[in-house]
Amino acid sequence: MDNLEKESISQLNIKKNINLLLKRYQNNQNDRINYPENPEKWIKSEVDLEEQIRFFSDLSTIPSLYIQFLTLNGFKILSDILSHQNIDIVIVCINVLSEILDPEIIYTLETSNEFINHLESLSIDKLVVNSLITIQEEDEVDYNGVKSCFELLENLMELSSKILSDLATNEKFLSYLLTRMKKRKTMAYDTNRVYSSELLCVLLQGSDECVVKLGSKEPIDGIDQLLRIIAIYRKRNPDSLEEEELVENSFQALCKLMFNNENQIRFGKIQGIQLMIRLIRERRQTYKLALKLLDFALLDSTYNCQLFVQLYGLKSLFSILMRKGVLTKEGTEQEKQEDENVIGIINSLCINCTGEELLRVINKFVENKHEKLERIVELHKKYTQKSNLYINKMNKKNEIPELDAEEQNYLEKYEAGLSICQLIDCLIVRIYNMNQELSICLLLLLKNKGINIQDIYNHITDYLEHMSEEGKELKNQVEELMINFLKGAKNSEMFN
């Protein structure tokens, strides 16, 4: 080995070393072609090639050389090596590329857009996926190789929406991620297993096409595969950090899949609703995640709402509303999230259920001396006080917010408690309009609990003002329900 090869990469030697990389790659390929049955003839050139690939691992410490490396076809040569017959060579190449293609470095380049466009043209993501699915993870080198594949793909997704979109519809990659999520490869914490679930969530979050493809029964049937991962914990709780993170990401992926109505129906038909009810009923550690998923699965889905009632989900749901056997502590953000999910589900049931199923929902507010109705009024009072405290605190700043700041202020108020106040009060006016018995009882409860009707009006008006055009039908419906409620409150003469 000569002294030049031992030197660190620099502007003075980068061209020579790129040429040497190409030469060693070509020599190795020629040796393999000429002596396909005699590895001894090409093992030396393979070692030389691996050594030369590793030489460029320090490139990430000198970003000023990136453009030169690109114009001298360094990235093109490395991308070609990703198709090498020896997976060990490919893994070394992926390790180097994952270090070089750090988004924090790329975005500091003056010509970052052109740089990213060039990366897109090399189809590195497809080449990495082709290699990834062949790695068996039978030893530490392979295991770390898979980790480097994930790191490189994550970097590429962050750099390019096009690459993210390509990966999000790559059936081989999506299938691999789901398969890897189901298999533990190590006795200790399996980083790659959890990493698979994280990447799946990134793809679903960034691509509506991925939501459709993964949710379809053919060829992947992602909803079924994710439910199978979760179903393991219907009889036991996750017993390690790895399992907790895996399950949480599986739920998160399913929540995103529920943004598509066909996916919601698929979820219901393959016993997704039934599994969530069981997790809630038995108060497994995952019951809070199950509530959140149900909130998404029932939203705007008549089929799932009717099915939820038919599967006797009301008892489990309303026991959470009444805080029977819950694991969340009072006054915490977790309690607020739990309450918001429960109210969201009840809202969906009231909106979408019909016939016998709606009657069963209504009966829940009547039974046991209207205790569930009283609980909803109490939640209104609790979260209205919290929201008002936060709003008063903001108002004391006496600042006139700019346009962007005003929007930010609204988002902060929304997160602080305004969102659940809106949800509760939309449910209150909906219940009022269900039947006369509930109307009278609700007004009496509001009066006895000292509720200010103006708060209900303000919350719902605010909700209506921020609704999108797509929700025009619901907006008109809620507006009519509110008007009827306000008229009833006024005519009752309880709130004068």
C-alpha positions, 0 to 999 in steps of 0.5 A: 500500500502506498503512502497516498492511500493512507492520507486523509481525503483532501482537495489535492487527492480527491480526483486521484482517489475517485479515479482509483475507486473507479479503476478498482471497481472495474478491475474487480468486475473484470476479474469476476467476469473472467474467473466466475468459478474461481474466487481466488482470482478476484478476492484480492481486487475485492479487498482493494475495492473495499479499502478504497470505498472506506477511504471516502468515509471521511468526506463528511468532515469536509463538506467543501469537497462535496460538489467536487466529489459529485462533478467527478462522478464520485456519487455515480461510482458509489451508486454503481457499486450498490449493485455489486454481487458481494453484499459485504461490499454493498454494506460498506458502500451503504455505510459510507453513503449514510455518513456522507448524505447527512441532511444537516450537511447537504442543506449547508451547500450553496447548490443543495437543490442541484445536489439533491436533484443529482441524487434523485437521478441516481436512484440510490433508494431503489438500489438500497432497497434491492440490497436491503431485502437480501441481507439476512442479519445473521451476524453483527456486520449484517445487522449493522448493514441493515441499520445503515440502510435504514439511516441512508433511506431516512436521510434520502427521504428527508432530503427529497419529497420525490424519493419519499414518494417513490419509497412510499409506493415501493411494494418491496420496501413496504412489505419488508418493513412490515415483515421486519416489524414482526420478527425479533432478530436479537435477544436484547433491544432490536433497534432495526425492528423498531426502526422499521416501524418508525420508517413506516410511520414517516412514509404514511405521514408523508404520502397519501399514496402510501395510505392507499397502497398499504391499506389495500388488501392486495398486495400488502394488506398492511392493516391486517399485518399491523393488527396482527402485531398488536393482537399479540398484546391482547392477552399481555402487556408489552414487556420491554421498551422495544415492544412498547415502541413497536406497538406505539408505532403500529398504532400510529401507523394505523391511525394514519391509515384511518384517514382513508374511508375504505381503510376504515371499512377494511379495519372494521371488517377484519375485526379491528374494532373488536380487538380495540374493544377488547383492549379497552375492556381488559384495560391492557396497557395499550387501551389508551392507544386503542381509544385514539385509534378508535377515534380515527376509525369511527370518524365519519364512518357510519359502518364502523360506528354501527359495528362498534355498537353491535359489538357491545363497545358502549359499555367499555367506552362509557366506563372510561368516560366515568373513569372506572379502572383508568390508568391516567392520573387526574390533571395530566395531559394523558387524562386530557388526551383520554377524555378528548378521544372518548368524547370524539368517539361518542360524538362520532356515534351520535352523528353516524349511528341510526336506528337501534344502534342510535337508540342504544347510544341515547339510552346510555345518557339516560341510564343510572339517573343520567350520570353520563350526561352529568359527567359530560357537563362536568367535563365542560366545566373542567376544561372551560375553566382550564381554557379560560385560565390560559386565555386570560394569561395570554390576554394579560400580555397586552400585546397586539399579535401580528397575523402569524402570531395570532394564528399561533396564539389560536393554535396554543389555545386549541392545544391548551384546552379549547379543542376539547371544549369545542368537542364537548359542547358540540356533543352537548348541543347534539344530545339536547336535540335527541329527545325531550327527556334529555333536553330537559335534563341537560338544561337542569344540569347546566343550570345546577352546575352553574354553566354559562351558556355564553361559553358553549356559544363561544366554543361552538362559534369558534369551532364553526369559524375554523371549519374548512369548506369540505365540512360545510354540511356538518357546519350547517348541521351543528349551526342548526343544532346550536340555534335550537339549543340556544332557543331552548335555553332561552325559553326555559327561563333558567338562564336569565 
